[in-house]
Amino acid sequence: MVENVSVREKKVAEWRAKGYSQGLIKETLKWADKWSRGIARRFIKDPVMRAQVQESLYPEALELSERFLEAMAQ
């Protein structure tokens, strides 16, 4: 999880540097959280393994959430 915190913080810093509002960044992070949780929940039944899969998917969720951020900023 520590690695994902670092990835998340880097992405937030990147978005702030691009001028996105804190509110929009917050909504984008919610989207990333929900996406990774939803994918893991859909395919993995075991709660421990589900948490591991969710964590492993999180960097990809942040990358995908950038599309959400850009679309909502327009």
PDB file with SEQRES, HELIX, SHEET and CRYST1 records, atoms N, CA, C and O in Angstrom:
SEQRES   1 A   74  MET VAL GLU ASN VAL SER VAL ARG GLU LYS LYS VAL ALA          
SEQRES   2 A   74  GLU TRP ARG ALA LYS GLY TYR SER GLN GLY LEU ILE LYS          
SEQRES   3 A   74  GLU THR LEU LYS TRP ALA ASP LYS TRP SER ARG GLY ILE          
SEQRES   4 A   74  ALA ARG ARG PHE ILE LYS ASP PRO VAL MET ARG ALA GLN          
SEQRES   5 A   74  VAL GLN GLU SER LEU TYR PRO GLU ALA LEU GLU LEU SER          
SEQRES   6 A   74  GLU ARG PHE LEU GLU ALA MET ALA GLN                          
HELIX    1 AA1 VAL A    2  ALA A   17  1                                  16    
HELIX    2 AA2 GLN A   22  PHE A   43  1                                  22    
HELIX    3 AA3 PRO A   47  ALA A   73  1                                  27    
CRYST1    1.000    1.000    1.000  90.00  90.00  90.00 P 1           1          
ATOM      1  N   MET A   1       0.818  -1.205   0.000  1.00  0.00           N  
ATOM      2  CA  MET A   1       0.000   0.000   0.000  1.00  0.00           C  
ATOM      3  C   MET A   1       0.855   1.260   0.000  1.00  0.00           C  
ATOM      4  O   MET A   1       0.456   2.278  -0.566  1.00  0.00           O  
ATOM      5  N   VAL A   2       2.026   1.205   0.628  1.00  0.00           N  
ATOM      6  CA  VAL A   2       2.907   2.378   0.674  1.00  0.00           C  
ATOM      7  C   VAL A   2       3.264   2.825  -0.738  1.00  0.00           C  
ATOM      8  O   VAL A   2       3.309   4.020  -1.027  1.00  0.00           O  
ATOM      9  N   GLU A   3       3.515   1.860  -1.608  1.00  0.00           N  
ATOM     10  CA  GLU A   3       3.851   2.190  -2.990  1.00  0.00           C  
ATOM     11  C   GLU A   3       2.703   2.937  -3.660  1.00  0.00           C  
ATOM     12  O   GLU A   3       2.937   3.904  -4.385  1.00  0.00           O  
ATOM     13  N   ASN A   4       1.466   2.502  -3.425  1.00  0.00           N  
ATOM     14  CA  ASN A   4       0.315   3.162  -4.029  1.00  0.00           C  
ATOM     15  C   ASN A   4       0.108   4.564  -3.478  1.00  0.00           C  
ATOM     16  O   ASN A   4      -0.352   5.447  -4.202  1.00  0.00           O  
ATOM     17  N   VAL A   5       0.439   4.784  -2.207  1.00  0.00           N  
ATOM     18  CA  VAL A   5       0.340   6.131  -1.639  1.00  0.00           C  
ATOM     19  C   VAL A   5       1.285   7.052  -2.375  1.00  0.00           C  
ATOM     20  O   VAL A   5       0.926   8.182  -2.704  1.00  0.00           O  
ATOM     21  N   SER A   6       2.487   6.581  -2.636  1.00  0.00           N  
ATOM     22  CA  SER A   6       3.479   7.369  -3.357  1.00  0.00           C  
ATOM     23  C   SER A   6       3.018   7.663  -4.783  1.00  0.00           C  
ATOM     24  O   SER A   6       3.141   8.790  -5.263  1.00  0.00           O  
ATOM     25  N   VAL A   7       2.489   6.648  -5.451  1.00  0.00           N  
ATOM     26  CA  VAL A   7       1.982   6.820  -6.815  1.00  0.00           C  
ATOM     27  C   VAL A   7       0.832   7.820  -6.809  1.00  0.00           C  
ATOM     28  O   VAL A   7       0.749   8.685  -7.681  1.00  0.00           O  
ATOM     29  N   ARG A   8      -0.044   7.699  -5.835  1.00  0.00           N  
ATOM     30  CA  ARG A   8      -1.197   8.610  -5.711  1.00  0.00           C  
ATOM     31  C   ARG A   8      -0.730  10.045  -5.471  1.00  0.00           C  
ATOM     32  O   ARG A   8      -1.220  10.976  -6.111  1.00  0.00           O  
ATOM     33  N   GLU A   9       0.213  10.222  -4.554  1.00  0.00           N  
ATOM     34  CA  GLU A   9       0.720  11.563  -4.256  1.00  0.00           C  
ATOM     35  C   GLU A   9       1.399  12.193  -5.471  1.00  0.00           C  
ATOM     36  O   GLU A   9       1.232  13.385  -5.732  1.00  0.00           O  
ATOM     37  N   LYS A  10       2.153  11.403  -6.200  1.00  0.00           N  
ATOM     38  CA  LYS A  10       2.808  11.910  -7.416  1.00  0.00           C  
ATOM     39  C   LYS A  10       1.773  12.349  -8.447  1.00  0.00           C  
ATOM     40  O   LYS A  10       1.923  13.389  -9.089  1.00  0.00           O  
ATOM     41  N   LYS A  11       0.734  11.553  -8.595  1.00  0.00           N  
ATOM     42  CA  LYS A  11      -0.304  11.881  -9.584  1.00  0.00           C  
ATOM     43  C   LYS A  11      -1.049  13.142  -9.167  1.00  0.00           C  
ATOM     44  O   LYS A  11      -1.341  13.995 -10.005  1.00  0.00           O  
ATOM     45  N   VAL A  12      -1.356  13.267  -7.880  1.00  0.00           N  
ATOM     46  CA  VAL A  12      -2.038  14.471  -7.383  1.00  0.00           C  
ATOM     47  C   VAL A  12      -1.158  15.699  -7.617  1.00  0.00           C  
ATOM     48  O   VAL A  12      -1.655  16.738  -8.052  1.00  0.00           O  
ATOM     49  N   ALA A  13       0.119  15.594  -7.339  1.00  0.00           N  
ATOM     50  CA  ALA A  13       1.041  16.716  -7.565  1.00  0.00           C  
ATOM     51  C   ALA A  13       1.092  17.088  -9.046  1.00  0.00           C  
ATOM     52  O   ALA A  13       1.139  18.268  -9.394  1.00  0.00           O  
ATOM     53  N   GLU A  14       1.083  16.092  -9.900  1.00  0.00           N  
ATOM     54  CA  GLU A  14       1.088  16.324 -11.343  1.00  0.00           C  
ATOM     55  C   GLU A  14      -0.183  17.073 -11.769  1.00  0.00           C  
ATOM     56  O   GLU A  14      -0.122  18.026 -12.546  1.00  0.00           O  
ATOM     57  N   TRP A  15      -1.322  16.630 -11.253  1.00  0.00           N  
ATOM     58  CA  TRP A  15      -2.587  17.272 -11.615  1.00  0.00           C  
ATOM     59  C   TRP A  15      -2.663  18.697 -11.085  1.00  0.00           C  
ATOM     60  O   TRP A  15      -3.170  19.585 -11.771  1.00  0.00           O  
ATOM     61  N   ARG A  16      -2.167  18.925  -9.875  1.00  0.00           N  
ATOM     62  CA  ARG A  16      -2.149  20.287  -9.322  1.00  0.00           C  
ATOM     63  C   ARG A  16      -1.280  21.196 -10.175  1.00  0.00           C  
ATOM     64  O   ARG A  16      -1.638  22.344 -10.436  1.00  0.00           O  
ATOM     65  N   ALA A  17      -0.134  20.679 -10.609  1.00  0.00           N  
ATOM     66  CA  ALA A  17       0.776  21.455 -11.449  1.00  0.00           C  
ATOM     67  C   ALA A  17       0.132  21.817 -12.783  1.00  0.00           C  
ATOM     68  O   ALA A  17       0.467  22.839 -13.381  1.00  0.00           O  
ATOM     69  N   LYS A  18      -0.786  20.985 -13.245  1.00  0.00           N  
ATOM     70  CA  LYS A  18      -1.505  21.261 -14.488  1.00  0.00           C  
ATOM     71  C   LYS A  18      -2.671  22.220 -14.274  1.00  0.00           C  
ATOM     72  O   LYS A  18      -3.326  22.637 -15.229  1.00  0.00           O  
ATOM     73  N   GLY A  19      -2.924  22.566 -13.010  1.00  0.00           N  
ATOM     74  CA  GLY A  19      -3.948  23.554 -12.707  1.00  0.00           C  
ATOM     75  C   GLY A  19      -5.336  23.019 -12.418  1.00  0.00           C  
ATOM     76  O   GLY A  19      -6.290  23.796 -12.370  1.00  0.00           O  
ATOM     77  N   TYR A  20      -5.478  21.719 -12.224  1.00  0.00           N  
ATOM     78  CA  TYR A  20      -6.792  21.171 -11.908  1.00  0.00           C  
ATOM     79  C   TYR A  20      -7.185  21.534 -10.482  1.00  0.00           C  
ATOM     80  O   TYR A  20      -6.331  21.599  -9.598  1.00  0.00           O  
ATOM     81  N   SER A  21      -8.456  21.768 -10.259  1.00  0.00           N  
ATOM     82  CA  SER A  21      -8.938  22.163  -8.935  1.00  0.00           C  
ATOM     83  C   SER A  21      -8.890  20.994  -7.958  1.00  0.00           C  
ATOM     84  O   SER A  21      -8.917  19.828  -8.353  1.00  0.00           O  
ATOM     85  N   GLN A  22      -8.817  21.332  -6.684  1.00  0.00           N  
ATOM     86  CA  GLN A  22      -8.769  20.303  -5.643  1.00  0.00           C  
ATOM     87  C   GLN A  22     -10.057  19.466  -5.659  1.00  0.00           C  
ATOM     88  O   GLN A  22     -10.009  18.253  -5.459  1.00  0.00           O  
ATOM     89  N   GLY A  23     -11.185  20.103  -5.892  1.00  0.00           N  
ATOM     90  CA  GLY A  23     -12.451  19.373  -5.945  1.00  0.00           C  
ATOM     91  C   GLY A  23     -12.475  18.355  -7.074  1.00  0.00           C  
ATOM     92  O   GLY A  23     -12.945  17.232  -6.895  1.00  0.00           O  
ATOM     93  N   LEU A  24     -11.973  18.746  -8.225  1.00  0.00           N  
ATOM     94  CA  LEU A  24     -11.941  17.839  -9.365  1.00  0.00           C  
ATOM     95  C   LEU A  24     -10.948  16.703  -9.119  1.00  0.00           C  
ATOM     96  O   LEU A  24     -11.211  15.558  -9.487  1.00  0.00           O  
ATOM     97  N   ILE A  25      -9.837  17.010  -8.513  1.00  0.00           N  
ATOM     98  CA  ILE A  25      -8.858  15.976  -8.176  1.00  0.00           C  
ATOM     99  C   ILE A  25      -9.476  14.981  -7.197  1.00  0.00           C  
ATOM    100  O   ILE A  25      -9.290  13.772  -7.337  1.00  0.00           O  
ATOM    101  N   LYS A  26     -10.200  15.481  -6.218  1.00  0.00           N  
ATOM    102  CA  LYS A  26     -10.845  14.611  -5.225  1.00  0.00           C  
ATOM    103  C   LYS A  26     -11.829  13.658  -5.906  1.00  0.00           C  
ATOM    104  O   LYS A  26     -11.848  12.467  -5.596  1.00  0.00           O  
ATOM    105  N   GLU A  27     -12.639  14.164  -6.821  1.00  0.00           N  
ATOM    106  CA  GLU A  27     -13.593  13.322  -7.543  1.00  0.00           C  
ATOM    107  C   GLU A  27     -12.876  12.294  -8.413  1.00  0.00           C  
ATOM    108  O   GLU A  27     -13.331  11.157  -8.543  1.00  0.00           O  
ATOM    109  N   THR A  28     -11.773  12.689  -8.997  1.00  0.00           N  
ATOM    110  CA  THR A  28     -10.997  11.776  -9.838  1.00  0.00           C  
ATOM    111  C   THR A  28     -10.403  10.650  -9.003  1.00  0.00           C  
ATOM    112  O   THR A  28     -10.386   9.497  -9.435  1.00  0.00           O  
ATOM    113  N   LEU A  29      -9.919  10.974  -7.819  1.00  0.00           N  
ATOM    114  CA  LEU A  29      -9.390   9.941  -6.925  1.00  0.00           C  
ATOM    115  C   LEU A  29     -10.484   8.976  -6.486  1.00  0.00           C  
ATOM    116  O   LEU A  29     -10.243   7.777  -6.353  1.00  0.00           O  
ATOM    117  N   LYS A  30     -11.688   9.499  -6.261  1.00  0.00           N  
ATOM    118  CA  LYS A  30     -12.820   8.624  -5.932  1.00  0.00           C  
ATOM    119  C   LYS A  30     -13.078   7.656  -7.083  1.00  0.00           C  
ATOM    120  O   LYS A  30     -13.331   6.471  -6.867  1.00  0.00           O  
ATOM    121  N   TRP A  31     -13.010   8.180  -8.322  1.00  0.00           N  
ATOM    122  CA  TRP A  31     -13.232   7.343  -9.494  1.00  0.00           C  
ATOM    123  C   TRP A  31     -12.200   6.216  -9.535  1.00  0.00           C  
ATOM    124  O   TRP A  31     -12.551   5.061  -9.776  1.00  0.00           O  
ATOM    125  N   ALA A  32     -10.934   6.548  -9.300  1.00  0.00           N  
ATOM    126  CA  ALA A  32      -9.864   5.542  -9.321  1.00  0.00           C  
ATOM    127  C   ALA A  32     -10.079   4.497  -8.233  1.00  0.00           C  
ATOM    128  O   ALA A  32      -9.901   3.301  -8.464  1.00  0.00           O  
ATOM    129  N   ASP A  33     -10.463   4.960  -7.048  1.00  0.00           N  
ATOM    130  CA  ASP A  33     -10.718   4.028  -5.942  1.00  0.00           C  
ATOM    131  C   ASP A  33     -11.860   3.076  -6.295  1.00  0.00           C  
ATOM    132  O   ASP A  33     -11.753   1.865  -6.102  1.00  0.00           O  
ATOM    133  N   LYS A  34     -12.932   3.626  -6.805  1.00  0.00           N  
ATOM    134  CA  LYS A  34     -14.098   2.807  -7.139  1.00  0.00           C  
ATOM    135  C   LYS A  34     -13.808   1.850  -8.290  1.00  0.00           C  
ATOM    136  O   LYS A  34     -14.281   0.714  -8.285  1.00  0.00           O  
ATOM    137  N   TRP A  35     -13.037   2.300  -9.273  1.00  0.00           N  
ATOM    138  CA  TRP A  35     -12.720   1.457 -10.422  1.00  0.00           C  
ATOM    139  C   TRP A  35     -11.921   0.242  -9.978  1.00  0.00           C  
ATOM    140  O   TRP A  35     -12.272  -0.892 -10.305  1.00  0.00           O  
ATOM    141  N   SER A  36     -10.840   0.479  -9.227  1.00  0.00           N  
ATOM    142  CA  SER A  36      -9.996  -0.645  -8.813  1.00  0.00           C  
ATOM    143  C   SER A  36     -10.755  -1.586  -7.870  1.00  0.00           C  
ATOM    144  O   SER A  36     -10.607  -2.805  -7.961  1.00  0.00           O  
ATOM    145  N   ARG A  37     -11.560  -1.029  -6.972  1.00  0.00           N  
ATOM    146  CA  ARG A  37     -12.352  -1.852  -6.056  1.00  0.00           C  
ATOM    147  C   ARG A  37     -13.407  -2.657  -6.835  1.00  0.00           C  
ATOM    148  O   ARG A  37     -13.622  -3.837  -6.556  1.00  0.00           O  
ATOM    149  N   GLY A  38     -14.046  -2.026  -7.789  1.00  0.00           N  
ATOM    150  CA  GLY A  38     -15.091  -2.697  -8.563  1.00  0.00           C  
ATOM    151  C   GLY A  38     -14.567  -3.829  -9.427  1.00  0.00           C  
ATOM    152  O   GLY A  38     -15.186  -4.890  -9.508  1.00  0.00           O  
ATOM    153  N   ILE A  39     -13.436  -3.611 -10.070  1.00  0.00           N  
ATOM    154  CA  ILE A  39     -12.844  -4.665 -10.897  1.00  0.00           C  
ATOM    155  C   ILE A  39     -12.456  -5.853 -10.015  1.00  0.00           C  
ATOM    156  O   ILE A  39     -12.747  -7.003 -10.344  1.00  0.00           O  
ATOM    157  N   ALA A  40     -11.803  -5.565  -8.903  1.00  0.00           N  
ATOM    158  CA  ALA A  40     -11.390  -6.648  -7.997  1.00  0.00           C  
ATOM    159  C   ALA A  40     -12.603  -7.398  -7.453  1.00  0.00           C  
ATOM    160  O   ALA A  40     -12.602  -8.627  -7.389  1.00  0.00           O  
ATOM    161  N   ARG A  41     -13.624  -6.665  -7.067  1.00  0.00           N  
ATOM    162  CA  ARG A  41     -14.823  -7.294  -6.492  1.00  0.00           C  
ATOM    163  C   ARG A  41     -15.535  -8.160  -7.542  1.00  0.00           C  
ATOM    164  O   ARG A  41     -16.101  -9.204  -7.214  1.00  0.00           O  
ATOM    165  N   ARG A  42     -15.501  -7.728  -8.770  1.00  0.00           N  
ATOM    166  CA  ARG A  42     -16.198  -8.454  -9.838  1.00  0.00           C  
ATOM    167  C   ARG A  42     -15.598  -9.830 -10.087  1.00  0.00           C  
ATOM    168  O   ARG A  42     -16.320 -10.785 -10.374  1.00  0.00           O  
ATOM    169  N   PHE A  43     -14.275  -9.932  -9.976  1.00  0.00           N  
ATOM    170  CA  PHE A  43     -13.611 -11.167 -10.376  1.00  0.00           C  
ATOM    171  C   PHE A  43     -13.024 -11.996  -9.248  1.00  0.00           C  
ATOM    172  O   PHE A  43     -12.713 -13.169  -9.453  1.00  0.00           O  
ATOM    173  N   ILE A  44     -12.864 -11.420  -8.063  1.00  0.00           N  
ATOM    174  CA  ILE A  44     -12.207 -12.141  -6.971  1.00  0.00           C  
ATOM    175  C   ILE A  44     -13.162 -12.255  -5.788  1.00  0.00           C  
ATOM    176  O   ILE A  44     -13.665 -11.249  -5.288  1.00  0.00           O  
ATOM    177  N   LYS A  45     -13.404 -13.465  -5.351  1.00  0.00           N  
ATOM    178  CA  LYS A  45     -14.331 -13.697  -4.239  1.00  0.00           C  
ATOM    179  C   LYS A  45     -13.632 -13.655  -2.871  1.00  0.00           C  
ATOM    180  O   LYS A  45     -14.201 -13.155  -1.900  1.00  0.00           O  
ATOM    181  N   ASP A  46     -12.419 -14.172  -2.795  1.00  0.00           N  
ATOM    182  CA  ASP A  46     -11.694 -14.202  -1.531  1.00  0.00           C  
ATOM    183  C   ASP A  46     -11.308 -12.780  -1.108  1.00  0.00           C  
ATOM    184  O   ASP A  46     -10.638 -12.088  -1.875  1.00  0.00           O  
ATOM    185  N   PRO A  47     -11.708 -12.318   0.085  1.00  0.00           N  
ATOM    186  CA  PRO A  47     -11.461 -10.940   0.506  1.00  0.00           C  
ATOM    187  C   PRO A  47      -9.983 -10.547   0.578  1.00  0.00           C  
ATOM    188  O   PRO A  47      -9.624  -9.422   0.232  1.00  0.00           O  
ATOM    189  N   VAL A  48      -9.135 -11.463   1.021  1.00  0.00           N  
ATOM    190  CA  VAL A  48      -7.703 -11.155   1.116  1.00  0.00           C  
ATOM    191  C   VAL A  48      -7.102 -10.989  -0.275  1.00  0.00           C  
ATOM    192  O   VAL A  48      -6.376 -10.032  -0.544  1.00  0.00           O  
ATOM    193  N   MET A  49      -7.413 -11.923  -1.139  1.00  0.00           N  
ATOM    194  CA  MET A  49      -6.898 -11.849  -2.503  1.00  0.00           C  
ATOM    195  C   MET A  49      -7.498 -10.637  -3.229  1.00  0.00           C  
ATOM    196  O   MET A  49      -6.817  -9.980  -4.017  1.00  0.00           O  
ATOM    197  N   ARG A  50      -8.771 -10.349  -2.959  1.00  0.00           N  
ATOM    198  CA  ARG A  50      -9.431  -9.199  -3.576  1.00  0.00           C  
ATOM    199  C   ARG A  50      -8.685  -7.909  -3.228  1.00  0.00           C  
ATOM    200  O   ARG A  50      -8.456  -7.066  -4.094  1.00  0.00           O  
ATOM    201  N   ALA A  51      -8.310  -7.763  -1.964  1.00  0.00           N  
ATOM    202  CA  ALA A  51      -7.576  -6.568  -1.539  1.00  0.00           C  
ATOM    203  C   ALA A  51      -6.223  -6.473  -2.241  1.00  0.00           C  
ATOM    204  O   ALA A  51      -5.788  -5.383  -2.610  1.00  0.00           O  
ATOM    205  N   GLN A  52      -5.563  -7.610  -2.424  1.00  0.00           N  
ATOM    206  CA  GLN A  52      -4.278  -7.616  -3.117  1.00  0.00           C  
ATOM    207  C   GLN A  52      -4.440  -7.223  -4.583  1.00  0.00           C  
ATOM    208  O   GLN A  52      -3.639  -6.456  -5.117  1.00  0.00           O  
ATOM    209  N   VAL A  53      -5.465  -7.744  -5.223  1.00  0.00           N  
ATOM    210  CA  VAL A  53      -5.723  -7.420  -6.625  1.00  0.00           C  
ATOM    211  C   VAL A  53      -6.089  -5.944  -6.757  1.00  0.00           C  
ATOM    212  O   VAL A  53      -5.617  -5.261  -7.666  1.00  0.00           O  
ATOM    213  N   GLN A  54      -6.919  -5.461  -5.859  1.00  0.00           N  
ATOM    214  CA  GLN A  54      -7.295  -4.047  -5.890  1.00  0.00           C  
ATOM    215  C   GLN A  54      -6.060  -3.162  -5.786  1.00  0.00           C  
ATOM    216  O   GLN A  54      -5.921  -2.184  -6.521  1.00  0.00           O  
ATOM    217  N   GLU A  55      -5.181  -3.507  -4.883  1.00  0.00           N  
ATOM    218  CA  GLU A  55      -3.956  -2.729  -4.706  1.00  0.00           C  
ATOM    219  C   GLU A  55      -3.072  -2.792  -5.951  1.00  0.00           C  
ATOM    220  O   GLU A  55      -2.480  -1.788  -6.350  1.00  0.00           O  
ATOM    221  N   SER A  56      -2.986  -3.955  -6.553  1.00  0.00           N  
ATOM    222  CA  SER A  56      -2.145  -4.088  -7.747  1.00  0.00           C  
ATOM    223  C   SER A  56      -2.735  -3.349  -8.945  1.00  0.00           C  
ATOM    224  O   SER A  56      -1.997  -2.924  -9.834  1.00  0.00           O  
ATOM    225  N   LEU A  57      -4.051  -3.193  -8.974  1.00  0.00           N  
ATOM    226  CA  LEU A  57      -4.714  -2.477 -10.067  1.00  0.00           C  
ATOM    227  C   LEU A  57      -4.673  -0.957  -9.899  1.00  0.00           C  
ATOM    228  O   LEU A  57      -4.896  -0.222 -10.862  1.00  0.00           O  
ATOM    229  N   TYR A  58      -4.391  -0.487  -8.693  1.00  0.00           N  
ATOM    230  CA  TYR A  58      -4.533   0.943  -8.403  1.00  0.00           C  
ATOM    231  C   TYR A  58      -3.685   1.862  -9.281  1.00  0.00           C  
ATOM    232  O   TYR A  58      -4.196   2.892  -9.723  1.00  0.00           O  
ATOM    233  N   PRO A  59      -2.420   1.546  -9.556  1.00  0.00           N  
ATOM    234  CA  PRO A  59      -1.663   2.438 -10.460  1.00  0.00           C  
ATOM    235  C   PRO A  59      -2.322   2.581 -11.833  1.00  0.00           C  
ATOM    236  O   PRO A  59      -2.337   3.668 -12.410  1.00  0.00           O  
ATOM    237  N   GLU A  60      -2.863   1.478 -12.349  1.00  0.00           N  
ATOM    238  CA  GLU A  60      -3.573   1.545 -13.629  1.00  0.00           C  
ATOM    239  C   GLU A  60      -4.838   2.388 -13.502  1.00  0.00           C  
ATOM    240  O   GLU A  60      -5.183   3.138 -14.415  1.00  0.00           O  
ATOM    241  N   ALA A  61      -5.519   2.266 -12.379  1.00  0.00           N  
ATOM    242  CA  ALA A  61      -6.723   3.066 -12.147  1.00  0.00           C  
ATOM    243  C   ALA A  61      -6.397   4.553 -12.176  1.00  0.00           C  
ATOM    244  O   ALA A  61      -7.155   5.350 -12.730  1.00  0.00           O  
ATOM    245  N   LEU A  62      -5.275   4.922 -11.584  1.00  0.00           N  
ATOM    246  CA  LEU A  62      -4.879   6.338 -11.607  1.00  0.00           C  
ATOM    247  C   LEU A  62      -4.603   6.811 -13.028  1.00  0.00           C  
ATOM    248  O   LEU A  62      -4.973   7.926 -13.397  1.00  0.00           O  
ATOM    249  N   GLU A  63      -3.963   5.977 -13.817  1.00  0.00           N  
ATOM    250  CA  GLU A  63      -3.696   6.351 -15.212  1.00  0.00           C  
ATOM    251  C   GLU A  63      -5.009   6.501 -15.990  1.00  0.00           C  
ATOM    252  O   GLU A  63      -5.186   7.463 -16.738  1.00  0.00           O  
ATOM    253  N   LEU A  64      -5.915   5.555 -15.811  1.00  0.00           N  
ATOM    254  CA  LEU A  64      -7.203   5.628 -16.493  1.00  0.00           C  
ATOM    255  C   LEU A  64      -8.033   6.816 -16.010  1.00  0.00           C  
ATOM    256  O   LEU A  64      -8.780   7.413 -16.785  1.00  0.00           O  
ATOM    257  N   SER A  65      -7.902   7.152 -14.744  1.00  0.00           N  
ATOM    258  CA  SER A  65      -8.706   8.247 -14.191  1.00  0.00           C  
ATOM    259  C   SER A  65      -8.318   9.594 -14.779  1.00  0.00           C  
ATOM    260  O   SER A  65      -9.078  10.558 -14.686  1.00  0.00           O  
ATOM    261  N   GLU A  66      -7.150   9.662 -15.377  1.00  0.00           N  
ATOM    262  CA  GLU A  66      -6.743  10.921 -16.010  1.00  0.00           C  
ATOM    263  C   GLU A  66      -7.701  11.283 -17.150  1.00  0.00           C  
ATOM    264  O   GLU A  66      -7.951  12.462 -17.398  1.00  0.00           O  
ATOM    265  N   ARG A  67      -8.224  10.296 -17.828  1.00  0.00           N  
ATOM    266  CA  ARG A  67      -9.226  10.553 -18.885  1.00  0.00           C  
ATOM    267  C   ARG A  67     -10.486  11.174 -18.268  1.00  0.00           C  
ATOM    268  O   ARG A  67     -11.064  12.109 -18.822  1.00  0.00           O  
ATOM    269  N   PHE A  68     -10.898  10.644 -17.124  1.00  0.00           N  
ATOM    270  CA  PHE A  68     -12.046  11.191 -16.405  1.00  0.00           C  
ATOM    271  C   PHE A  68     -11.782  12.644 -16.029  1.00  0.00           C  
ATOM    272  O   PHE A  68     -12.637  13.509 -16.220  1.00  0.00           O  
ATOM    273  N   LEU A  69     -10.598  12.903 -15.495  1.00  0.00           N  
ATOM    274  CA  LEU A  69     -10.213  14.252 -15.076  1.00  0.00           C  
ATOM    275  C   LEU A  69     -10.269  15.234 -16.245  1.00  0.00           C  
ATOM    276  O   LEU A  69     -10.846  16.317 -16.139  1.00  0.00           O  
ATOM    277  N   GLU A  70      -9.673  14.842 -17.335  1.00  0.00           N  
ATOM    278  CA  GLU A  70      -9.646  15.715 -18.513  1.00  0.00           C  
ATOM    279  C   GLU A  70     -11.055  15.968 -19.051  1.00  0.00           C  
ATOM    280  O   GLU A  70     -11.379  17.093 -19.430  1.00  0.00           O  
ATOM    281  N   ALA A  71     -11.877  14.949 -19.087  1.00  0.00           N  
ATOM    282  CA  ALA A  71     -13.247  15.109 -19.590  1.00  0.00           C  
ATOM    283  C   ALA A  71     -14.060  16.016 -18.674  1.00  0.00           C  
ATOM    284  O   ALA A  71     -14.823  16.853 -19.156  1.00  0.00           O  
ATOM    285  N   MET A  72     -13.909  15.864 -17.377  1.00  0.00           N  
ATOM    286  CA  MET A  72     -14.673  16.671 -16.436  1.00  0.00           C  
ATOM    287  C   MET A  72     -14.181  18.123 -16.394  1.00  0.00           C  
ATOM    288  O   MET A  72     -14.938  19.021 -16.024  1.00  0.00           O  
ATOM    289  N   ALA A  73     -12.949  18.351 -16.763  1.00  0.00           N  
ATOM    290  CA  ALA A  73     -12.382  19.701 -16.748  1.00  0.00           C  
ATOM    291  C   ALA A  73     -12.883  20.546 -17.922  1.00  0.00           C  
ATOM    292  O   ALA A  73     -12.763  21.771 -17.897  1.00  0.00           O  
ATOM    293  N   GLN A  74     -13.432  19.913 -18.930  1.00  0.00           N  
ATOM    294  CA  GLN A  74     -13.892  20.666 -20.106  1.00  0.00           C  
ATOM    295  C   GLN A  74     -15.252  21.273 -19.899  1.00  0.00           C  
ATOM    296  O   GLN A  74     -15.776  21.936 -20.795  1.00  0.00           O  
TER     297      GLN A  74                                                      
END                                                                             
